[in-house]
Amino acid sequence: MSLPDDTRCLRRRYRLPREEIKYVRFILEAYSGIAVMSSPRGRGEIEWLVPRGLEAEADGLAQALEEEIGMVRLED
């Protein structure tokens, strides 16, 4: 699987409890195509690459995850 070209994607970074990273990956995969996720090993941070045009859907999902598990968006 190749990552989308950054020029066509928006980068979103989040902090969350490390034990929730697998859950967020599972949820994100259920929303096929809304974003590609990466996470540095051993840190409670993730990054989403969101295709342009899907930012409202991705931001809505992130807001729901913020309320559910305490995921917080980091400054870019």
Residue frames as qw, qx, qy, qz and C-alpha x, y, z in Angstrom:
[[0.000, 0.890, 0.457, 0.000, 0.00, 0.00, 0.00],
 [0.433, 0.258, -0.014, 0.864, 1.45, 3.36, -0.94],
 [0.131, -0.601, -0.427, 0.663, 0.87, 6.52, 1.03],
 [0.334, 0.863, 0.362, 0.112, -0.93, 9.37, -0.69],
 [0.476, 0.390, -0.010, 0.788, 1.16, 12.20, -2.09],
 [0.283, -0.468, -0.448, 0.707, 1.50, 14.91, 0.62],
 [0.026, 0.062, -0.208, -0.976, 0.58, 17.62, -1.90],
 [0.444, -0.301, -0.585, -0.609, -2.89, 16.08, -2.16],
 [0.621, -0.465, -0.622, 0.101, -3.24, 15.41, 1.57],
 [0.240, -0.780, 0.199, -0.543, -3.53, 17.36, 4.77],
 [0.513, 0.106, -0.743, 0.417, -1.52, 16.27, 7.79],
 [0.576, -0.648, -0.017, -0.498, -3.24, 15.91, 11.16],
 [0.426, 0.225, -0.763, 0.432, -1.33, 14.96, 14.34],
 [0.663, -0.572, -0.147, -0.460, -2.91, 13.76, 17.58],
 [0.056, 0.341, -0.817, 0.462, -1.91, 12.73, 21.09],
 [0.804, -0.269, -0.200, -0.491, -3.79, 9.92, 22.80],
 [0.681, -0.464, 0.545, -0.155, -3.33, 7.16, 25.37],
 [0.096, 0.459, -0.829, -0.305, -0.94, 4.61, 23.85],
 [0.317, 0.100, 0.934, -0.135, -3.31, 1.75, 24.61],
 [0.504, 0.620, 0.396, -0.453, -5.92, 3.39, 22.33],
 [0.091, 0.549, -0.552, -0.621, -3.73, 3.49, 19.18],
 [0.098, 0.043, 0.957, 0.270, -4.88, 0.06, 17.96],
 [0.234, 0.608, 0.690, -0.315, -8.50, 1.03, 18.55],
 [0.218, 0.750, -0.049, -0.623, -8.12, 4.23, 16.52],
 [0.009, 0.344, -0.784, -0.516, -6.40, 2.29, 13.71],
 [0.181, 0.299, 0.937, 0.019, -9.32, -0.17, 13.70],
 [0.241, 0.738, 0.446, -0.445, -11.91, 2.63, 13.57],
 [0.120, 0.677, -0.335, -0.644, -10.00, 4.51, 10.86],
 [0.083, -0.139, 0.899, 0.408, -9.76, 1.37, 8.71],
 [0.255, 0.512, 0.804, -0.165, -13.55, 1.02, 8.95],
 [0.269, 0.862, 0.138, -0.407, -13.79, 4.46, 7.31],
 [0.743, 0.102, 0.440, 0.495, -11.89, 3.24, 4.26],
 [0.448, 0.534, 0.295, 0.654, -10.11, 6.07, 2.47],
 [0.213, -0.950, -0.209, -0.097, -10.75, 8.83, 5.01],
 [0.107, -0.888, 0.441, -0.074, -7.08, 8.89, 6.09],
 [0.827, 0.197, -0.459, 0.257, -3.84, 6.94, 6.27],
 [0.553, -0.807, 0.132, -0.162, -2.50, 6.60, 9.81],
 [0.680, 0.309, -0.515, 0.420, 1.03, 6.22, 11.12],
 [0.591, -0.790, 0.024, -0.161, 2.31, 6.13, 14.68],
 [0.266, 0.648, -0.643, 0.309, 5.85, 6.48, 16.01],
 [0.757, -0.169, -0.623, 0.105, 6.74, 3.43, 18.10],
 [0.529, -0.247, -0.552, 0.596, 6.53, 3.89, 21.85],
 [0.003, 0.042, 0.145, -0.988, 4.83, 7.30, 21.77],
 [0.215, 0.563, 0.737, -0.307, 1.22, 8.23, 22.35],
 [0.224, 0.598, -0.136, -0.757, 1.01, 10.14, 19.08],
 [0.602, 0.345, 0.682, 0.232, -0.45, 9.40, 15.67],
 [0.071, 0.423, -0.289, -0.855, -0.52, 11.14, 12.33],
 [0.591, 0.521, 0.611, -0.078, -3.26, 11.08, 9.73],
 [0.076, -0.186, 0.488, 0.850, -2.77, 11.96, 6.08],
 [0.403, 0.559, 0.612, -0.388, -6.21, 13.11, 4.96],
 [0.357, 0.319, 0.580, 0.659, -7.03, 13.49, 1.24],
 [0.115, 0.142, 0.025, -0.983, -8.21, 16.97, 0.34],
 [0.515, -0.154, -0.457, -0.709, -11.99, 17.06, 0.24],
 [0.705, -0.329, -0.626, -0.043, -12.34, 14.60, 3.13],
 [0.235, 0.247, -0.516, 0.786, -11.08, 16.90, 5.88],
 [0.513, -0.333, 0.105, -0.784, -14.58, 17.59, 7.28],
 [0.908, -0.154, -0.322, -0.221, -15.29, 13.86, 7.64],
 [0.687, 0.134, -0.525, 0.485, -11.87, 13.20, 9.18],
 [0.002, 0.334, -0.382, 0.862, -12.20, 16.12, 11.58],
 [0.705, -0.318, -0.063, -0.631, -15.66, 14.91, 12.61],
 [0.901, -0.076, -0.422, 0.066, -14.28, 11.45, 13.33],
 [0.458, 0.244, -0.488, 0.702, -11.39, 12.96, 15.29],
 [0.313, -0.396, 0.216, -0.836, -13.82, 15.03, 17.35],
 [0.868, -0.263, -0.206, -0.367, -15.85, 11.91, 18.17],
 [0.821, 0.043, -0.449, 0.349, -12.65, 10.13, 19.22],
 [0.125, 0.412, -0.386, 0.816, -11.68, 13.13, 21.34],
 [0.600, -0.383, 0.115, -0.693, -14.93, 12.80, 23.26],
 [0.947, -0.114, -0.242, -0.179, -14.69, 9.00, 23.50],
 [0.905, -0.107, -0.187, 0.366, -11.02, 8.34, 24.33],
 [0.380, -0.846, 0.045, 0.371, -9.43, 11.76, 24.93],
 [0.673, 0.235, 0.307, 0.631, -7.57, 12.09, 21.62],
 [0.078, -0.876, -0.092, 0.467, -6.20, 15.64, 21.29],
 [0.659, 0.678, 0.111, 0.305, -5.10, 17.38, 18.10],
 [0.584, -0.456, 0.088, 0.666, -1.54, 18.71, 18.11],
 [0.207, 0.864, -0.104, -0.447, -0.42, 21.89, 16.39],
 [0.861, 0.448, 0.134, 0.202, 1.01, 21.31, 12.91]]
